[in-house]
Amino acid sequence: MEIVEYKVPYFSQWESPEITLAVLAEGASALHRDPHWRNSGAETIEEYARWAVNVCGMACLKMILAARGELHPILSLARGCTDYGGYVVNEADASIKGLIYAPFVTFVGERFGLAAETLTKISTMDIPEVLSKSRFFIASVSSTIRWPEIEPPSKGGHLVLVTAASRDSIRFHNPSGHDRENQADVVVPLSTFDRFFANRGIAVSF
């Protein structure tokens, strides 16, 4: 079975997608050199750098909303989600915990009218069926999925937007992909995706 073509806009979790390798090498400090940081909706470069490494889920939401013609700054989405408890911000140590699935589901339902459902303990082979009922699947994977040839150190910790799947392969947008080949419309065999997939995620429909 072939994957049906459906064009979904791509957005990185940082405003300049080409900065990814620098972020991987240097951490959030590299984001202080992002010339387009203001497009995120952040009030300061410090706010942008602090949040950008945590908003892969908001990048997925931004892409979903863009697919129906809406464009929202990624930090405005993050602030709204935080209001619902989707992120927990610790001002003492500046840490950010999230994305927390249940509050996110409530947030996107109430703010944007999206139908969303948390799914756990699902196998990679279940994803085609999930997408037969929902438009998108936000999947928890290892961030090392950008290098599909390697063995990941663990599963989960990063979110990608799955846009299509068949019994053989899966297609997704990776908010932290470091080049064109592993950013938008990445297609890998289901068996490859399975090595990175944490068996949980969020099904989302308009």
Disulfide bonds with the S-S distance in Angstrom:
none
